[in-house]
Amino acid sequence: MSKKEEQEKKGAAKPEKKAEKKGEKGVNALYKIEGDNVTRLRPTCERCGPGYFMAKHKDRYTCGHCGFTRYRQVEK
Ligand SMILES: [Zn+2]
């Protein structure tokens, strides 16, 4: 009788599933670097200042920091 076998039975091997994040959007998604120039792809909050990006919505931008909302001008 080996203790090792007992332990292996108890500790049923569970395959560890690592949740892979697909299309992970980090802060890098907000910048576009072209050579020496850094282009910001999102508008920044007027209240919070540069560094606080606003979330893009269908017809507006909102700041998750202060709640500031700026409506986009829809061109027709
Ligand atoms: Zn803000």
PDB file of the backbone (N, CA, C, O) and the ligand in Angstrom, with CONECT records:
HET     ZN  A 101       1
ATOM      1  N   MET A   1       0.859  -1.221   0.000  1.00  0.00           N
ATOM      2  CA  MET A   1       0.000   0.000   0.000  1.00  0.00           C
ATOM      3  C   MET A   1       0.876   1.246   0.000  1.00  0.00           C
ATOM      4  O   MET A   1       1.663   1.499   0.913  1.00  0.00           O
ATOM      5  N   SER A   2       0.710   1.956  -0.998  1.00  0.00           N
ATOM      6  CA  SER A   2       1.526   3.169  -1.050  1.00  0.00           C
ATOM      7  C   SER A   2       0.663   4.406  -0.818  1.00  0.00           C
ATOM      8  O   SER A   2      -0.455   4.518  -1.319  1.00  0.00           O
ATOM      9  N   LYS A   3       1.203   5.293  -0.072  1.00  0.00           N
ATOM     10  CA  LYS A   3       0.437   6.523   0.192  1.00  0.00           C
ATOM     11  C   LYS A   3       0.319   7.387  -1.059  1.00  0.00           C
ATOM     12  O   LYS A   3      -0.617   8.171  -1.216  1.00  0.00           O
ATOM     13  N   LYS A   4       1.250   7.226  -1.897  1.00  0.00           N
ATOM     14  CA  LYS A   4       1.271   8.060  -3.096  1.00  0.00           C
ATOM     15  C   LYS A   4       0.024   7.812  -3.955  1.00  0.00           C
ATOM     16  O   LYS A   4      -0.578   8.745  -4.485  1.00  0.00           O
ATOM     17  N   GLU A   5      -0.348   6.527  -4.078  1.00  0.00           N
ATOM     18  CA  GLU A   5      -1.530   6.205  -4.883  1.00  0.00           C
ATOM     19  C   GLU A   5      -2.781   6.820  -4.288  1.00  0.00           C
ATOM     20  O   GLU A   5      -3.637   7.339  -5.004  1.00  0.00           O
ATOM     21  N   GLU A   6      -2.876   6.756  -2.978  1.00  0.00           N
ATOM     22  CA  GLU A   6      -4.051   7.333  -2.316  1.00  0.00           C
ATOM     23  C   GLU A   6      -4.171   8.828  -2.624  1.00  0.00           C
ATOM     24  O   GLU A   6      -5.246   9.338  -2.942  1.00  0.00           O
ATOM     25  N   GLN A   7      -3.071   9.482  -2.521  1.00  0.00           N
ATOM     26  CA  GLN A   7      -3.092  10.930  -2.753  1.00  0.00           C
ATOM     27  C   GLN A   7      -3.494  11.258  -4.190  1.00  0.00           C
ATOM     28  O   GLN A   7      -4.182  12.244  -4.456  1.00  0.00           O
ATOM     29  N   GLU A   8      -3.057  10.432  -5.075  1.00  0.00           N
ATOM     30  CA  GLU A   8      -3.379  10.718  -6.472  1.00  0.00           C
ATOM     31  C   GLU A   8      -4.861  10.527  -6.748  1.00  0.00           C
ATOM     32  O   GLU A   8      -5.449  11.224  -7.575  1.00  0.00           O
ATOM     33  N   LYS A   9      -5.457   9.565  -6.041  1.00  0.00           N
ATOM     34  CA  LYS A   9      -6.884   9.341  -6.237  1.00  0.00           C
ATOM     35  C   LYS A   9      -7.703  10.494  -5.688  1.00  0.00           C
ATOM     36  O   LYS A   9      -8.673  10.946  -6.295  1.00  0.00           O
ATOM     37  N   LYS A  10      -7.283  10.951  -4.525  1.00  0.00           N
ATOM     38  CA  LYS A  10      -8.039  12.045  -3.889  1.00  0.00           C
ATOM     39  C   LYS A  10      -7.933  13.326  -4.707  1.00  0.00           C
ATOM     40  O   LYS A  10      -8.918  13.997  -5.016  1.00  0.00           O
ATOM     41  N   GLY A  11      -6.715  13.616  -5.028  1.00  0.00           N
ATOM     42  CA  GLY A  11      -6.517  14.861  -5.768  1.00  0.00           C
ATOM     43  C   GLY A  11      -6.730  14.640  -7.243  1.00  0.00           C
ATOM     44  O   GLY A  11      -5.788  14.656  -8.036  1.00  0.00           O
ATOM     45  N   ALA A  12      -7.977  14.436  -7.599  1.00  0.00           N
ATOM     46  CA  ALA A  12      -8.294  14.225  -9.006  1.00  0.00           C
ATOM     47  C   ALA A  12      -7.757  15.381  -9.836  1.00  0.00           C
ATOM     48  O   ALA A  12      -8.013  16.555  -9.570  1.00  0.00           O
ATOM     49  N   ALA A  13      -7.023  14.999 -10.824  1.00  0.00           N
ATOM     50  CA  ALA A  13      -6.370  16.034 -11.621  1.00  0.00           C
ATOM     51  C   ALA A  13      -7.396  16.880 -12.371  1.00  0.00           C
ATOM     52  O   ALA A  13      -8.135  16.401 -13.231  1.00  0.00           O
ATOM     53  N   LYS A  14      -7.403  18.124 -12.013  1.00  0.00           N
ATOM     54  CA  LYS A  14      -8.296  19.032 -12.731  1.00  0.00           C
ATOM     55  C   LYS A  14      -7.483  19.856 -13.719  1.00  0.00           C
ATOM     56  O   LYS A  14      -6.516  20.526 -13.357  1.00  0.00           O
ATOM     57  N   PRO A  15      -7.889  19.788 -14.930  1.00  0.00           N
ATOM     58  CA  PRO A  15      -7.162  20.604 -15.910  1.00  0.00           C
ATOM     59  C   PRO A  15      -7.371  22.089 -15.632  1.00  0.00           C
ATOM     60  O   PRO A  15      -8.495  22.591 -15.594  1.00  0.00           O
ATOM     61  N   GLU A  16      -6.291  22.741 -15.449  1.00  0.00           N
ATOM     62  CA  GLU A  16      -6.407  24.172 -15.141  1.00  0.00           C
ATOM     63  C   GLU A  16      -6.670  24.962 -16.413  1.00  0.00           C
ATOM     64  O   GLU A  16      -5.883  24.981 -17.361  1.00  0.00           O
ATOM     65  N   LYS A  17      -7.795  25.595 -16.374  1.00  0.00           N
ATOM     66  CA  LYS A  17      -8.133  26.409 -17.543  1.00  0.00           C
ATOM     67  C   LYS A  17      -7.769  27.859 -17.278  1.00  0.00           C
ATOM     68  O   LYS A  17      -8.244  28.489 -16.333  1.00  0.00           O
ATOM     69  N   LYS A  18      -6.947  28.338 -18.113  1.00  0.00           N
ATOM     70  CA  LYS A  18      -6.575  29.743 -17.976  1.00  0.00           C
ATOM     71  C   LYS A  18      -7.416  30.577 -18.925  1.00  0.00           C
ATOM     72  O   LYS A  18      -7.394  30.405 -20.144  1.00  0.00           O
ATOM     73  N   ALA A  19      -8.140  31.467 -18.325  1.00  0.00           N
ATOM     74  CA  ALA A  19      -8.992  32.327 -19.144  1.00  0.00           C
ATOM     75  C   ALA A  19      -8.114  33.277 -19.945  1.00  0.00           C
ATOM     76  O   ALA A  19      -7.491  34.198 -19.419  1.00  0.00           O
ATOM     77  N   GLU A  20      -8.098  33.012 -21.207  1.00  0.00           N
ATOM     78  CA  GLU A  20      -7.279  33.873 -22.052  1.00  0.00           C
ATOM     79  C   GLU A  20      -8.072  35.078 -22.515  1.00  0.00           C
ATOM     80  O   GLU A  20      -9.202  34.974 -22.993  1.00  0.00           O
ATOM     81  N   LYS A  21      -7.451  36.195 -22.357  1.00  0.00           N
ATOM     82  CA  LYS A  21      -8.125  37.416 -22.796  1.00  0.00           C
ATOM     83  C   LYS A  21      -7.808  37.662 -24.259  1.00  0.00           C
ATOM     84  O   LYS A  21      -6.667  37.899 -24.653  1.00  0.00           O
ATOM     85  N   LYS A  22      -8.839  37.595 -25.019  1.00  0.00           N
ATOM     86  CA  LYS A  22      -8.641  37.831 -26.442  1.00  0.00           C
ATOM     87  C   LYS A  22      -8.913  39.290 -26.772  1.00  0.00           C
ATOM     88  O   LYS A  22      -9.872  39.894 -26.291  1.00  0.00           O
ATOM     89  N   GLY A  23      -8.083  39.809 -27.565  1.00  0.00           N
ATOM     90  CA  GLY A  23      -8.246  41.205 -27.954  1.00  0.00           C
ATOM     91  C   GLY A  23      -8.149  42.123 -26.760  1.00  0.00           C
ATOM     92  O   GLY A  23      -8.956  43.038 -26.596  1.00  0.00           O
ATOM     93  N   GLU A  24      -7.180  41.879 -25.946  1.00  0.00           N
ATOM     94  CA  GLU A  24      -7.015  42.680 -24.739  1.00  0.00           C
ATOM     95  C   GLU A  24      -6.733  44.130 -25.103  1.00  0.00           C
ATOM     96  O   GLU A  24      -5.809  44.444 -25.854  1.00  0.00           O
ATOM     97  N   LYS A  25      -7.556  44.992 -24.548  1.00  0.00           N
ATOM     98  CA  LYS A  25      -7.378  46.400 -24.855  1.00  0.00           C
ATOM     99  C   LYS A  25      -6.766  47.102 -23.658  1.00  0.00           C
ATOM    100  O   LYS A  25      -7.432  47.392 -22.664  1.00  0.00           O
ATOM    101  N   GLY A  26      -5.522  47.355 -23.785  1.00  0.00           N
ATOM    102  CA  GLY A  26      -4.855  48.094 -22.741  1.00  0.00           C
ATOM    103  C   GLY A  26      -4.786  49.554 -23.110  1.00  0.00           C
ATOM    104  O   GLY A  26      -5.493  50.021 -24.004  1.00  0.00           O
ATOM    105  N   VAL A  27      -3.938  50.260 -22.422  1.00  0.00           N
ATOM    106  CA  VAL A  27      -3.818  51.682 -22.711  1.00  0.00           C
ATOM    107  C   VAL A  27      -3.170  51.882 -24.081  1.00  0.00           C
ATOM    108  O   VAL A  27      -3.265  52.956 -24.676  1.00  0.00           O
ATOM    109  N   ASN A  28      -2.530  50.857 -24.556  1.00  0.00           N
ATOM    110  CA  ASN A  28      -1.871  50.963 -25.855  1.00  0.00           C
ATOM    111  C   ASN A  28      -2.867  51.150 -26.986  1.00  0.00           C
ATOM    112  O   ASN A  28      -2.534  51.684 -28.044  1.00  0.00           O
ATOM    113  N   ALA A  29      -4.087  50.705 -26.749  1.00  0.00           N
ATOM    114  CA  ALA A  29      -5.103  50.836 -27.780  1.00  0.00           C
ATOM    115  C   ALA A  29      -5.516  52.287 -27.965  1.00  0.00           C
ATOM    116  O   ALA A  29      -6.157  52.647 -28.952  1.00  0.00           O
ATOM    117  N   LEU A  30      -5.135  53.116 -26.995  1.00  0.00           N
ATOM    118  CA  LEU A  30      -5.555  54.509 -27.057  1.00  0.00           C
ATOM    119  C   LEU A  30      -4.536  55.384 -27.783  1.00  0.00           C
ATOM    120  O   LEU A  30      -4.795  56.547 -28.094  1.00  0.00           O
ATOM    121  N   TYR A  31      -3.398  54.806 -28.037  1.00  0.00           N
ATOM    122  CA  TYR A  31      -2.363  55.575 -28.688  1.00  0.00           C
ATOM    123  C   TYR A  31      -1.992  54.942 -30.017  1.00  0.00           C
ATOM    124  O   TYR A  31      -2.090  53.731 -30.213  1.00  0.00           O
ATOM    125  N   LYS A  32      -1.580  55.780 -30.886  1.00  0.00           N
ATOM    126  CA  LYS A  32      -1.066  55.287 -32.149  1.00  0.00           C
ATOM    127  C   LYS A  32       0.268  55.965 -32.381  1.00  0.00           C
ATOM    128  O   LYS A  32       0.353  57.185 -32.527  1.00  0.00           O
ATOM    129  N   ILE A  33       1.288  55.162 -32.410  1.00  0.00           N
ATOM    130  CA  ILE A  33       2.618  55.748 -32.504  1.00  0.00           C
ATOM    131  C   ILE A  33       3.115  55.653 -33.934  1.00  0.00           C
ATOM    132  O   ILE A  33       3.242  54.573 -34.510  1.00  0.00           O
ATOM    133  N   GLU A  34       3.385  56.809 -34.474  1.00  0.00           N
ATOM    134  CA  GLU A  34       3.915  56.855 -35.832  1.00  0.00           C
ATOM    135  C   GLU A  34       5.260  57.553 -35.782  1.00  0.00           C
ATOM    136  O   GLU A  34       5.346  58.780 -35.728  1.00  0.00           O
ATOM    137  N   GLY A  35       6.276  56.768 -35.800  1.00  0.00           N
ATOM    138  CA  GLY A  35       7.607  57.363 -35.725  1.00  0.00           C
ATOM    139  C   GLY A  35       7.801  58.036 -34.378  1.00  0.00           C
ATOM    140  O   GLY A  35       7.764  57.383 -33.335  1.00  0.00           O
ATOM    141  N   ASP A  36       8.008  59.341 -34.408  1.00  0.00           N
ATOM    142  CA  ASP A  36       8.187  60.078 -33.167  1.00  0.00           C
ATOM    143  C   ASP A  36       6.890  60.708 -32.694  1.00  0.00           C
ATOM    144  O   ASP A  36       6.819  61.279 -31.606  1.00  0.00           O
ATOM    145  N   ASN A  37       5.872  60.597 -33.524  1.00  0.00           N
ATOM    146  CA  ASN A  37       4.616  61.239 -33.169  1.00  0.00           C
ATOM    147  C   ASN A  37       3.669  60.255 -32.483  1.00  0.00           C
ATOM    148  O   ASN A  37       3.517  59.109 -32.907  1.00  0.00           O
ATOM    149  N   VAL A  38       3.046  60.732 -31.425  1.00  0.00           N
ATOM    150  CA  VAL A  38       2.055  59.920 -30.738  1.00  0.00           C
ATOM    151  C   VAL A  38       0.684  60.534 -30.975  1.00  0.00           C
ATOM    152  O   VAL A  38       0.416  61.675 -30.598  1.00  0.00           O
ATOM    153  N   THR A  39      -0.162  59.756 -31.602  1.00  0.00           N
ATOM    154  CA  THR A  39      -1.505  60.239 -31.873  1.00  0.00           C
ATOM    155  C   THR A  39      -2.474  59.611 -30.890  1.00  0.00           C
ATOM    156  O   THR A  39      -2.489  58.395 -30.701  1.00  0.00           O
ATOM    157  N   ARG A  40      -3.274  60.447 -30.273  1.00  0.00           N
ATOM    158  CA  ARG A  40      -4.277  59.934 -29.348  1.00  0.00           C
ATOM    159  C   ARG A  40      -5.537  59.634 -30.124  1.00  0.00           C
ATOM    160  O   ARG A  40      -6.077  60.488 -30.827  1.00  0.00           O
ATOM    161  N   LEU A  41      -5.989  58.414 -29.985  1.00  0.00           N
ATOM    162  CA  LEU A  41      -7.143  57.990 -30.769  1.00  0.00           C
ATOM    163  C   LEU A  41      -8.463  58.389 -30.121  1.00  0.00           C
ATOM    164  O   LEU A  41      -9.512  58.344 -30.764  1.00  0.00           O
ATOM    165  N   ARG A  42      -8.416  58.767 -28.887  1.00  0.00           N
ATOM    166  CA  ARG A  42      -9.642  59.142 -28.186  1.00  0.00           C
ATOM    167  C   ARG A  42      -9.506  60.565 -27.665  1.00  0.00           C
ATOM    168  O   ARG A  42      -8.409  61.020 -27.342  1.00  0.00           O
ATOM    169  N   PRO A  43     -10.617  61.248 -27.588  1.00  0.00           N
ATOM    170  CA  PRO A  43     -10.557  62.581 -26.998  1.00  0.00           C
ATOM    171  C   PRO A  43     -10.316  62.470 -25.501  1.00  0.00           C
ATOM    172  O   PRO A  43     -10.694  61.491 -24.857  1.00  0.00           O
ATOM    173  N   THR A  44      -9.685  63.490 -24.977  1.00  0.00           N
ATOM    174  CA  THR A  44      -9.445  63.496 -23.544  1.00  0.00           C
ATOM    175  C   THR A  44     -10.474  64.378 -22.861  1.00  0.00           C
ATOM    176  O   THR A  44     -11.093  65.238 -23.487  1.00  0.00           O
ATOM    177  N   CYS A  45     -10.641  64.152 -21.589  1.00  0.00           N
ATOM    178  CA  CYS A  45     -11.666  64.871 -20.840  1.00  0.00           C
ATOM    179  C   CYS A  45     -11.257  66.325 -20.640  1.00  0.00           C
ATOM    180  O   CYS A  45     -10.121  66.634 -20.280  1.00  0.00           O
ATOM    181  N   GLU A  46     -12.214  67.197 -20.885  1.00  0.00           N
ATOM    182  CA  GLU A  46     -11.933  68.616 -20.726  1.00  0.00           C
ATOM    183  C   GLU A  46     -11.816  68.995 -19.253  1.00  0.00           C
ATOM    184  O   GLU A  46     -11.099  69.927 -18.890  1.00  0.00           O
ATOM    185  N   ARG A  47     -12.514  68.275 -18.439  1.00  0.00           N
ATOM    186  CA  ARG A  47     -12.482  68.586 -17.009  1.00  0.00           C
ATOM    187  C   ARG A  47     -11.255  67.996 -16.328  1.00  0.00           C
ATOM    188  O   ARG A  47     -10.562  68.659 -15.556  1.00  0.00           O
ATOM    189  N   CYS A  48     -11.015  66.740 -16.637  1.00  0.00           N
ATOM    190  CA  CYS A  48      -9.926  66.038 -15.942  1.00  0.00           C
ATOM    191  C   CYS A  48      -8.575  66.362 -16.562  1.00  0.00           C
ATOM    192  O   CYS A  48      -7.530  66.217 -15.927  1.00  0.00           O
ATOM    193  N   GLY A  49      -8.616  66.794 -17.788  1.00  0.00           N
ATOM    194  CA  GLY A  49      -7.374  67.145 -18.442  1.00  0.00           C
ATOM    195  C   GLY A  49      -6.819  65.984 -19.238  1.00  0.00           C
ATOM    196  O   GLY A  49      -7.383  64.890 -19.248  1.00  0.00           O
ATOM    197  N   PRO A  50      -5.705  66.237 -19.905  1.00  0.00           N
ATOM    198  CA  PRO A  50      -5.098  65.184 -20.713  1.00  0.00           C
ATOM    199  C   PRO A  50      -4.666  64.017 -19.842  1.00  0.00           C
ATOM    200  O   PRO A  50      -4.178  64.205 -18.727  1.00  0.00           O
ATOM    201  N   GLY A  51      -4.844  62.852 -20.344  1.00  0.00           N
ATOM    202  CA  GLY A  51      -4.503  61.663 -19.570  1.00  0.00           C
ATOM    203  C   GLY A  51      -5.760  60.897 -19.197  1.00  0.00           C
ATOM    204  O   GLY A  51      -5.723  59.699 -18.920  1.00  0.00           O
ATOM    205  N   TYR A  52      -6.869  61.618 -19.199  1.00  0.00           N
ATOM    206  CA  TYR A  52      -8.141  60.957 -18.927  1.00  0.00           C
ATOM    207  C   TYR A  52      -8.902  60.835 -20.238  1.00  0.00           C
ATOM    208  O   TYR A  52      -9.439  61.806 -20.772  1.00  0.00           O
ATOM    209  N   PHE A  53      -8.926  59.634 -20.722  1.00  0.00           N
ATOM    210  CA  PHE A  53      -9.580  59.432 -22.003  1.00  0.00           C
ATOM    211  C   PHE A  53     -11.073  59.242 -21.816  1.00  0.00           C
ATOM    212  O   PHE A  53     -11.547  58.768 -20.783  1.00  0.00           O
ATOM    213  N   MET A  54     -11.774  59.620 -22.828  1.00  0.00           N
ATOM    214  CA  MET A  54     -13.222  59.496 -22.778  1.00  0.00           C
ATOM    215  C   MET A  54     -13.661  58.263 -23.560  1.00  0.00           C
ATOM    216  O   MET A  54     -13.076  57.896 -24.579  1.00  0.00           O
ATOM    217  N   ALA A  55     -14.698  57.651 -23.047  1.00  0.00           N
ATOM    218  CA  ALA A  55     -15.200  56.440 -23.684  1.00  0.00           C
ATOM    219  C   ALA A  55     -16.022  56.809 -24.901  1.00  0.00           C
ATOM    220  O   ALA A  55     -16.806  57.759 -24.887  1.00  0.00           O
ATOM    221  N   LYS A  56     -15.827  56.044 -25.939  1.00  0.00           N
ATOM    222  CA  LYS A  56     -16.502  56.345 -27.194  1.00  0.00           C
ATOM    223  C   LYS A  56     -17.858  55.651 -27.230  1.00  0.00           C
ATOM    224  O   LYS A  56     -17.961  54.439 -27.042  1.00  0.00           O
ATOM    225  N   HIS A  57     -18.861  56.425 -27.467  1.00  0.00           N
ATOM    226  CA  HIS A  57     -20.199  55.867 -27.640  1.00  0.00           C
ATOM    227  C   HIS A  57     -20.711  56.213 -29.025  1.00  0.00           C
ATOM    228  O   HIS A  57     -20.049  56.886 -29.816  1.00  0.00           O
ATOM    229  N   LYS A  58     -21.899  55.732 -29.283  1.00  0.00           N
ATOM    230  CA  LYS A  58     -22.455  55.913 -30.624  1.00  0.00           C
ATOM    231  C   LYS A  58     -22.564  57.388 -30.999  1.00  0.00           C
ATOM    232  O   LYS A  58     -22.205  57.796 -32.103  1.00  0.00           O
ATOM    233  N   ASP A  59     -23.061  58.166 -30.063  1.00  0.00           N
ATOM    234  CA  ASP A  59     -23.290  59.573 -30.395  1.00  0.00           C
ATOM    235  C   ASP A  59     -22.629  60.523 -29.405  1.00  0.00           C
ATOM    236  O   ASP A  59     -22.869  61.730 -29.440  1.00  0.00           O
ATOM    237  N   ARG A  60     -21.814  59.988 -28.542  1.00  0.00           N
ATOM    238  CA  ARG A  60     -21.220  60.869 -27.552  1.00  0.00           C
ATOM    239  C   ARG A  60     -19.962  60.255 -26.958  1.00  0.00           C
ATOM    240  O   ARG A  60     -19.695  59.064 -27.123  1.00  0.00           O
ATOM    241  N   TYR A  61     -19.213  61.069 -26.279  1.00  0.00           N
ATOM    242  CA  TYR A  61     -18.069  60.599 -25.516  1.00  0.00           C
ATOM    243  C   TYR A  61     -18.348  60.863 -24.041  1.00  0.00           C
ATOM    244  O   TYR A  61     -18.892  61.907 -23.682  1.00  0.00           O
ATOM    245  N   THR A  62     -17.983  59.943 -23.220  1.00  0.00           N
ATOM    246  CA  THR A  62     -18.182  60.161 -21.793  1.00  0.00           C
ATOM    247  C   THR A  62     -16.880  59.905 -21.048  1.00  0.00           C
ATOM    248  O   THR A  62     -16.048  59.092 -21.452  1.00  0.00           O
ATOM    249  N   CYS A  63     -16.738  60.624 -19.954  1.00  0.00           N
ATOM    250  CA  CYS A  63     -15.581  60.430 -19.101  1.00  0.00           C
ATOM    251  C   CYS A  63     -15.997  59.558 -17.928  1.00  0.00           C
ATOM    252  O   CYS A  63     -16.937  59.878 -17.200  1.00  0.00           O
ATOM    253  N   GLY A  64     -15.293  58.463 -17.758  1.00  0.00           N
ATOM    254  CA  GLY A  64     -15.624  57.565 -16.655  1.00  0.00           C
ATOM    255  C   GLY A  64     -15.123  58.087 -15.324  1.00  0.00           C
ATOM    256  O   GLY A  64     -15.455  57.550 -14.267  1.00  0.00           O
ATOM    257  N   HIS A  65     -14.322  59.139 -15.384  1.00  0.00           N
ATOM    258  CA  HIS A  65     -13.741  59.667 -14.162  1.00  0.00           C
ATOM    259  C   HIS A  65     -14.683  60.661 -13.496  1.00  0.00           C
ATOM    260  O   HIS A  65     -14.956  60.562 -12.300  1.00  0.00           O
ATOM    261  N   CYS A  66     -15.175  61.612 -14.269  1.00  0.00           N
ATOM    262  CA  CYS A  66     -16.023  62.650 -13.677  1.00  0.00           C
ATOM    263  C   CYS A  66     -17.444  62.610 -14.235  1.00  0.00           C
ATOM    264  O   CYS A  66     -18.329  63.307 -13.739  1.00  0.00           O
ATOM    265  N   GLY A  67     -17.655  61.803 -15.254  1.00  0.00           N
ATOM    266  CA  GLY A  67     -19.006  61.682 -15.793  1.00  0.00           C
ATOM    267  C   GLY A  67     -19.327  62.726 -16.844  1.00  0.00           C
ATOM    268  O   GLY A  67     -20.473  62.857 -17.274  1.00  0.00           O
ATOM    269  N   PHE A  68     -18.328  63.456 -17.246  1.00  0.00           N
ATOM    270  CA  PHE A  68     -18.535  64.483 -18.254  1.00  0.00           C
ATOM    271  C   PHE A  68     -18.938  63.842 -19.582  1.00  0.00           C
ATOM    272  O   PHE A  68     -18.353  62.847 -20.009  1.00  0.00           O
ATOM    273  N   THR A  69     -19.924  64.417 -20.212  1.00  0.00           N
ATOM    274  CA  THR A  69     -20.405  63.887 -21.488  1.00  0.00           C
ATOM    275  C   THR A  69     -20.279  64.934 -22.561  1.00  0.00           C
ATOM    276  O   THR A  69     -20.693  66.080 -22.384  1.00  0.00           O
ATOM    277  N   ARG A  70     -19.714  64.540 -23.658  1.00  0.00           N
ATOM    278  CA  ARG A  70     -19.618  65.459 -24.789  1.00  0.00           C
ATOM    279  C   ARG A  70     -20.265  64.786 -25.989  1.00  0.00           C
ATOM    280  O   ARG A  70     -19.866  63.698 -26.407  1.00  0.00           O
ATOM    281  N   TYR A  71     -21.257  65.447 -26.525  1.00  0.00           N
ATOM    282  CA  TYR A  71     -21.959  64.863 -27.653  1.00  0.00           C
ATOM    283  C   TYR A  71     -21.178  65.103 -28.935  1.00  0.00           C
ATOM    284  O   TYR A  71     -20.614  66.170 -29.175  1.00  0.00           O
ATOM    285  N   ARG A  72     -21.178  64.071 -29.726  1.00  0.00           N
ATOM    286  CA  ARG A  72     -20.474  64.180 -30.998  1.00  0.00           C
ATOM    287  C   ARG A  72     -21.343  64.915 -31.984  1.00  0.00           C
ATOM    288  O   ARG A  72     -22.570  64.808 -31.983  1.00  0.00           O
ATOM    289  N   GLN A  73     -20.668  65.659 -32.820  1.00  0.00           N
ATOM    290  CA  GLN A  73     -21.401  66.351 -33.863  1.00  0.00           C
ATOM    291  C   GLN A  73     -21.580  65.396 -35.024  1.00  0.00           C
ATOM    292  O   GLN A  73     -20.625  64.950 -35.660  1.00  0.00           O
ATOM    293  N   VAL A  74     -22.824  65.108 -35.269  1.00  0.00           N
ATOM    294  CA  VAL A  74     -23.124  64.162 -36.335  1.00  0.00           C
ATOM    295  C   VAL A  74     -23.179  64.899 -37.659  1.00  0.00           C
ATOM    296  O   VAL A  74     -24.003  65.791 -37.862  1.00  0.00           O
ATOM    297  N   GLU A  75     -22.296  64.513 -38.542  1.00  0.00           N
ATOM    298  CA  GLU A  75     -22.276  65.156 -39.844  1.00  0.00           C
ATOM    299  C   GLU A  75     -23.170  64.419 -40.801  1.00  0.00           C
ATOM    300  O   GLU A  75     -23.121  63.196 -40.937  1.00  0.00           O
ATOM    301  N   LYS A  76     -23.988  65.206 -41.456  1.00  0.00           N
ATOM    302  CA  LYS A  76     -24.885  64.585 -42.417  1.00  0.00           C
ATOM    303  C   LYS A  76     -24.746  65.247 -43.773  1.00  0.00           C
ATOM    304  O   LYS A  76     -25.427  64.858 -44.722  1.00  0.00           O
TER     305      LYS A  76
HETATM  306 ZN    ZN A 101     -13.416  63.693 -16.619  1.00  0.00          ZN2+
END
